[in-house]
Amino acid sequence: MSSFTQMTSIASVDDRLQPARQRVPIFVSLVFLLIIGSIALFSSTSYRSEVQHDDVWQMWAGQFRGYTLGLLFFMIGYWVSPRRWLTSGASVSLAVVLVLLLLGTAFSPMGIERNDAQRWLKIGSLVFQPSELAKFVLPVLLIYLTGPWKFQGNSLTPASNTPRYILSAGLILLPLFLILIQPDVGTTIVVGGLCLIPVFRSRRLSRLVIMGSVGLMGILLLTQTSRFPEFRERFRAMWDPQSVDQVWAGFQSIGSGGLFGRGLGEGAGKLGYLPSAYNDFIFAVYAEETGFVGVTVVVLLFGTLLWCGRKLWQSLEDDDLSLLAMVLTLAITGQAALNIMVNLALLPTKGIALPFFSHGSTGLAVFMGMSGVLLALTRCRGKEVLPT
């Protein structure tokens, strides 16, 4: 065998092993994010939990259901072959269930309203937020539906004449509309952004989605007119943080942390000064208690996840699996970036949680499930998925 042939063979084997090389750093990053997030959540909820329930563990214990369910989702995501999610049976069935849950949230007595928003669904003793499921279900469905559009030369053309682009556009807009009218603009933006990743596989479909997005914006203008003063106030906070108490309190919490922070449990922001201290602004509480060093650790962990996820989706030869890896990576790291930017007043507040940190069992379980699927993709070599 010539040296060139040997080098080619070694390079081919190396390419096939690339996905597996991302497994350990991705797993380690996720484990540390979960551990740090759990500690930060307990610290941010302890004061309110003691005041309201006379038990510092009460709210954290409620979140424990999310960790338990999330572990189950993680195991399912890891052990099930990633290709299974991209079949018609799995993707379409999940989408139908999602639409039914969103319809039940919006129009049935089982929908629960909190803080002027009807985003929760109660089935028996179980209360959850169906819109969180859309972050996984809709992009997966669109990867399956846009599958006929493959690269042919330098352009994207449909491999068949099926009207899938119409179905795809409709299946984006209906759930997004149901989430928007809850109202939940933040989740609508996040899910819509994730859906654009597989959608732009087809130029024709992209035009339909752009027109549909304009229509959704029109619906937003018509249905949310009464909330315009609130929206205007949130945007104003971007260039004048002191004008909005919530944003300014978050700023003060972050700035008071210094280099090493005040110490876990010693922050003042969670003592009623900072609204949503355990949800949207948990990053500010964490920054106050751990300082620049603690913030750097968390940013590096999310950065490692993004870097390894990028290496993973670039190394996967299968277009659909590569898109799936991209969607999952950006779903986690992109939402984390949005939350941190909101805390720094670089974006208006829109109720975007920090993955693995913020209070909310549904979101935690969904992100843990997506993490399991992302790790499962590291078992892929070339066009095949290796057994566990």
C-alpha positions as semicolon CSV with decimal commas, in nm:
position;residue;x (nm);y (nm);z (nm)
1;M;0,000;0,000;0,000
2;S;0,140;0,339;-0,102
3;S;0,202;0,612;0,155
4;F;-0,065;0,826;-0,013
5;T;-0,323;0,548;0,020
6;Q;-0,228;0,498;0,384
7;M;-0,261;0,870;0,457
8;T;-0,598;0,877;0,283
9;S;-0,718;0,577;0,482
10;I;-0,600;0,733;0,810
11;A;-0,770;1,062;0,722
12;S;-1,092;0,878;0,638
13;V;-1,089;0,695;0,973
14;D;-1,007;1,022;1,150
15;D;-1,307;1,193;0,987
16;R;-1,538;0,913;1,095
17;L;-1,414;0,941;1,453
18;Q;-1,458;1,320;1,472
19;P;-1,814;1,311;1,618
20;A;-1,708;1,079;1,902
21;R;-1,430;1,317;2,003
22;Q;-1,688;1,577;2,106
23;R;-1,870;1,340;2,342
24;V;-1,662;1,390;2,657
25;P;-1,635;1,772;2,647
26;I;-2,006;1,805;2,570
27;F;-2,101;1,568;2,852
28;V;-1,866;1,733;3,103
29;S;-1,995;2,081;3,013
30;L;-2,355;1,968;3,057
31;V;-2,284;1,804;3,394
32;F;-2,111;2,112;3,533
33;L;-2,387;2,341;3,402
34;L;-2,647;2,125;3,577
35;I;-2,453;2,122;3,903
36;I;-2,385;2,496;3,903
37;G;-2,739;2,570;3,788
38;S;-2,885;2,360;4,069
39;I;-2,677;2,544;4,330
40;A;-2,765;2,883;4,181
41;L;-3,134;2,795;4,175
42;F;-3,137;2,692;4,540
43;S;-2,960;3,013;4,637
44;S;-3,201;3,230;4,436
45;T;-3,517;3,058;4,567
46;S;-3,424;3,005;4,932
47;Y;-3,537;3,346;5,061
48;R;-3,875;3,347;4,886
49;S;-3,931;2,983;4,972
50;E;-3,868;3,051;5,341
51;V;-4,096;3,357;5,344
52;Q;-4,385;3,191;5,159
53;H;-4,355;2,830;5,276
54;D;-4,140;2,849;5,591
55;D;-3,903;2,603;5,424
56;V;-3,592;2,710;5,230
57;W;-3,605;2,387;5,025
58;Q;-3,969;2,409;4,912
59;M;-3,922;2,573;4,569
60;W;-3,604;2,382;4,491
61;A;-3,779;2,057;4,582
62;G;-4,053;2,147;4,334
63;Q;-3,787;2,183;4,066
64;F;-3,659;1,837;4,158
65;R;-3,946;1,695;3,951
66;G;-3,786;1,863;3,652
67;Y;-3,451;1,698;3,727
68;T;-3,619;1,357;3,759
69;L;-3,820;1,394;3,439
70;G;-3,520;1,551;3,268
71;L;-3,304;1,251;3,354
72;L;-3,566;1,026;3,195
73;F;-3,578;1,247;2,883
74;F;-3,197;1,251;2,873
75;M;-3,177;0,871;2,880
76;I;-3,443;0,839;2,609
77;G;-3,268;1,101;2,397
78;Y;-2,932;0,927;2,431
79;W;-3,040;0,567;2,379
80;V;-3,281;0,626;2,089
81;S;-3,112;0,653;1,749
82;P;-3,120;1,019;1,631
83;R;-3,264;0,905;1,299
84;R;-3,579;0,786;1,476
85;W;-3,674;1,147;1,557
86;L;-3,652;1,236;1,188
87;T;-3,901;0,973;1,069
88;S;-4,258;1,058;0,972
89;G;-4,402;0,857;1,260
90;A;-4,205;1,031;1,535
91;S;-4,186;1,386;1,400
92;V;-4,545;1,417;1,280
93;S;-4,688;1,247;1,589
94;L;-4,497;1,479;1,821
95;A;-4,613;1,781;1,621
96;V;-4,977;1,674;1,640
97;V;-4,948;1,624;2,017
98;L;-4,784;1,966;2,049
99;V;-5,063;2,141;1,857
100;L;-5,329;1,966;2,069
101;L;-5,152;2,070;2,389
102;L;-5,122;2,430;2,270
103;L;-5,490;2,435;2,171
104;G;-5,579;2,298;2,513
105;T;-5,369;2,567;2,679
106;A;-5,533;2,846;2,482
107;F;-5,897;2,739;2,461
108;S;-5,977;2,476;2,727
109;P;-6,052;2,510;3,100
110;M;-5,729;2,320;3,165
111;G;-5,528;2,625;3,060
112;I;-5,387;2,816;3,358
113;E;-5,331;3,191;3,359
114;R;-5,049;3,346;3,560
115;N;-4,926;3,705;3,542
116;D;-5,168;3,791;3,259
117;A;-5,041;3,504;3,043
118;Q;-5,207;3,168;2,976
119;R;-4,904;2,948;2,913
120;W;-4,960;2,650;3,143
121;L;-5,172;2,338;3,106
122;K;-5,301;2,131;3,397
123;I;-5,374;1,764;3,338
124;G;-5,465;1,599;3,668
125;S;-5,198;1,702;3,917
126;L;-4,945;1,773;3,642
127;V;-4,887;2,137;3,545
128;F;-4,648;2,209;3,258
129;Q;-4,571;2,458;2,980
130;P;-4,634;2,302;2,634
131;S;-4,457;2,582;2,445
132;E;-4,122;2,456;2,579
133;L;-4,171;2,134;2,382
134;A;-4,188;2,336;2,060
135;K;-3,815;2,413;2,085
136;F;-3,744;2,050;1,998
137;V;-4,055;1,930;1,815
138;L;-4,093;2,198;1,546
139;P;-3,731;2,207;1,422
140;V;-3,721;1,825;1,415
141;L;-4,042;1,816;1,213
142;L;-3,906;2,072;0,969
143;I;-3,582;1,880;0,921
144;Y;-3,795;1,582;0,820
145;L;-4,033;1,782;0,599
146;T;-3,761;1,974;0,416
147;G;-3,569;1,653;0,349
148;P;-3,666;1,644;-0,022
149;W;-3,469;1,967;-0,077
150;K;-3,109;1,867;-0,133
151;F;-2,809;2,036;-0,289
152;Q;-2,796;1,986;-0,664
153;G;-2,499;2,175;-0,803
154;N;-2,489;2,522;-0,654
155;S;-2,859;2,552;-0,578
156;L;-3,120;2,395;-0,358
157;T;-3,395;2,226;-0,554
158;P;-3,678;1,994;-0,452
159;A;-3,607;1,627;-0,510
160;S;-3,978;1,568;-0,566
161;N;-4,289;1,763;-0,662
162;T;-4,470;1,706;-0,334
163;P;-4,630;2,014;-0,173
164;R;-4,429;1,971;0,144
165;Y;-4,322;2,335;0,146
166;I;-4,685;2,439;0,203
167;L;-4,729;2,187;0,483
168;S;-4,398;2,295;0,635
169;A;-4,493;2,663;0,638
170;G;-4,831;2,585;0,792
171;L;-4,681;2,366;1,062
172;I;-4,450;2,650;1,160
173;L;-4,711;2,923;1,169
174;L;-4,993;2,747;1,357
175;P;-4,795;2,653;1,671
176;L;-4,610;2,986;1,664
177;F;-4,944;3,167;1,649
178;L;-5,078;2,963;1,942
179;I;-4,767;3,049;2,145
180;L;-4,783;3,415;2,045
181;I;-5,141;3,466;2,163
182;Q;-5,068;3,327;2,513
183;P;-4,889;3,581;2,494
184;D;-4,528;3,462;2,493
185;V;-4,328;3,672;2,251
186;G;-3,992;3,551;2,386
187;T;-4,061;3,182;2,321
188;T;-4,211;3,270;1,981
189;I;-3,886;3,442;1,882
190;V;-3,668;3,156;2,010
191;V;-3,873;2,880;1,843
192;G;-3,911;3,081;1,523
193;G;-3,535;3,134;1,506
194;L;-3,468;2,762;1,551
195;C;-3,721;2,678;1,279
196;L;-3,540;2,901;1,031
197;I;-3,233;2,674;1,040
198;P;-3,391;2,380;0,852
199;V;-3,633;2,606;0,665
200;F;-3,359;2,781;0,468
201;R;-3,272;2,450;0,310
202;S;-3,535;2,553;0,055
203;R;-3,538;2,901;-0,099
204;R;-3,897;2,857;-0,203
205;L;-4,001;2,765;0,149
206;S;-3,796;3,054;0,286
207;R;-4,006;3,304;0,093
208;L;-4,325;3,151;0,231
209;V;-4,194;3,166;0,585
210;I;-4,085;3,527;0,546
211;M;-4,434;3,619;0,426
212;G;-4,584;3,418;0,710
213;S;-4,359;3,595;0,959
214;V;-4,482;3,930;0,831
215;G;-4,836;3,803;0,884
216;L;-4,752;3,700;1,240
217;M;-4,612;4,045;1,308
218;G;-4,939;4,190;1,182
219;I;-5,133;3,966;1,419
220;L;-4,903;4,077;1,700
221;L;-4,975;4,441;1,622
222;L;-5,349;4,377;1,625
223;T;-5,369;4,155;1,933
224;Q;-5,112;4,322;2,158
225;T;-5,201;4,688;2,109
226;S;-5,288;4,729;2,476
227;R;-4,936;4,618;2,572
228;F;-4,748;4,868;2,355
229;P;-4,654;5,091;2,654
230;E;-4,500;4,784;2,823
231;F;-4,306;4,690;2,508
232;R;-4,185;5,048;2,470
233;E;-4,063;5,050;2,831
234;R;-3,871;4,727;2,779
235;F;-3,696;4,861;2,469
236;R;-3,613;5,185;2,648
237;A;-3,424;4,984;2,911
238;M;-3,166;4,892;2,647
239;W;-3,026;5,246;2,635
240;D;-3,141;5,370;2,975
241;P;-3,129;5,082;3,229
242;Q;-3,216;5,315;3,519
243;S;-3,556;5,386;3,363
244;V;-3,675;5,029;3,435
245;D;-3,650;4,913;3,796
246;Q;-3,617;4,544;3,708
247;V;-3,329;4,597;3,465
248;W;-3,152;4,846;3,691
249;A;-3,178;4,609;3,988
250;G;-3,020;4,337;3,774
251;F;-2,742;4,576;3,674
252;Q;-2,672;4,660;4,037
253;S;-2,665;4,292;4,133
254;I;-2,417;4,206;3,858
255;G;-2,196;4,507;3,934
256;S;-2,187;4,444;4,307
257;G;-2,040;4,097;4,264
258;G;-1,688;4,221;4,202
259;L;-1,419;3,966;4,128
260;F;-1,518;3,678;4,356
261;G;-1,874;3,772;4,454
262;R;-2,041;3,811;4,790
263;G;-2,060;3,437;4,847
264;L;-2,330;3,180;4,778
265;G;-2,651;3,270;4,958
266;E;-2,524;3,618;5,049
267;G;-2,669;3,813;4,756
268;A;-2,915;4,096;4,820
269;G;-3,091;4,098;4,482
270;K;-3,302;3,793;4,563
271;L;-3,437;3,956;4,882
272;G;-3,720;4,117;4,689
273;Y;-3,515;4,385;4,516
274;L;-3,490;4,192;4,191
275;P;-3,814;4,059;4,036
276;S;-3,790;3,716;3,870
277;A;-3,471;3,650;4,066
278;Y;-3,506;3,275;4,009
279;N;-3,625;3,295;3,646
280;D;-3,529;3,562;3,395
281;F;-3,272;3,731;3,621
282;I;-3,113;3,431;3,790
283;F;-2,792;3,516;3,603
284;A;-2,778;3,851;3,785
285;V;-2,820;3,677;4,122
286;Y;-2,551;3,424;4,032
287;A;-2,315;3,703;3,918
288;E;-2,368;3,891;4,245
289;E;-2,284;3,587;4,456
290;T;-1,995;3,441;4,253
291;G;-1,852;3,751;4,086
292;F;-1,654;3,776;3,765
293;V;-1,488;3,440;3,827
294;G;-1,819;3,253;3,855
295;V;-1,962;3,427;3,549
296;T;-1,651;3,341;3,348
297;V;-1,685;2,973;3,438
298;V;-2,048;2,961;3,319
299;V;-1,974;3,152;2,997
300;L;-1,681;2,918;2,924
301;L;-1,902;2,613;2,980
302;F;-2,166;2,738;2,737
303;G;-1,887;2,841;2,500
304;T;-1,736;2,492;2,515
305;L;-2,077;2,346;2,440
306;L;-2,113;2,575;2,138
307;W;-1,762;2,502;2,010
308;C;-1,796;2,125;2,042
309;G;-2,148;2,133;1,898
310;R;-2,014;2,322;1,598
311;K;-1,735;2,069;1,550
312;L;-1,997;1,794;1,576
313;W;-2,237;1,927;1,314
314;Q;-1,947;2,001;1,077
315;S;-1,816;1,644;1,109
316;L;-2,149;1,470;1,041
317;E;-2,178;1,363;0,678
318;D;-2,555;1,321;0,685
319;D;-2,724;1,656;0,613
320;D;-3,026;1,586;0,832
321;L;-2,822;1,475;1,133
322;S;-2,593;1,774;1,088
323;L;-2,894;2,007;1,094
324;L;-3,024;1,832;1,404
325;A;-2,691;1,882;1,583
326;M;-2,691;2,250;1,483
327;V;-3,047;2,305;1,606
328;L;-2,985;2,136;1,941
329;T;-2,658;2,321;2,002
330;L;-2,804;2,661;1,917
331;A;-3,124;2,591;2,112
332;I;-2,921;2,560;2,433
333;T;-2,637;2,807;2,379
334;G;-2,843;3,059;2,183
335;Q;-3,107;3,087;2,455
336;A;-2,832;3,119;2,716
337;A;-2,679;3,405;2,518
338;L;-3,017;3,579;2,488
339;N;-3,080;3,551;2,863
340;I;-2,736;3,691;2,949
341;M;-2,783;3,978;2,703
342;V;-3,118;4,061;2,863
343;N;-2,952;4,068;3,206
344;L;-2,692;4,309;3,064
345;A;-2,966;4,528;2,908
346;L;-2,840;4,451;2,558
347;L;-3,185;4,315;2,469
348;P;-3,534;4,400;2,600
349;T;-3,674;4,170;2,869
350;K;-3,891;3,901;2,710
351;G;-3,916;3,618;2,965
352;I;-3,633;3,406;2,824
353;A;-3,500;3,156;3,078
354;L;-3,136;3,056;3,133
355;P;-3,102;2,684;3,041
356;F;-3,024;2,454;3,337
357;F;-3,047;2,749;3,580
358;S;-3,392;2,911;3,574
359;H;-3,687;2,777;3,771
360;G;-3,931;2,575;3,560
361;S;-3,958;2,198;3,540
362;T;-4,078;2,179;3,179
363;G;-3,794;2,385;3,036
364;L;-3,534;2,195;3,240
365;A;-3,668;1,855;3,129
366;V;-3,678;1,960;2,762
367;F;-3,322;2,094;2,766
368;M;-3,197;1,777;2,935
369;G;-3,377;1,570;2,672
370;M;-3,221;1,774;2,391
371;S;-2,881;1,726;2,556
372;G;-2,933;1,350;2,541
373;V;-3,009;1,364;2,168
374;L;-2,703;1,585;2,112
375;L;-2,482;1,330;2,287
376;A;-2,645;1,051;2,084
377;L;-2,527;1,228;1,769
378;T;-2,167;1,176;1,881
379;R;-2,223;0,804;1,812
380;C;-2,267;0,875;1,443
381;R;-1,996;0,785;1,194
382;G;-2,047;0,875;0,835
383;K;-2,399;0,774;0,739
384;E;-2,451;0,525;1,021
385;V;-2,544;0,551;1,385
386;L;-2,344;0,319;1,606
387;P;-2,510;0,121;1,884
388;T;-2,452;0,243;2,238
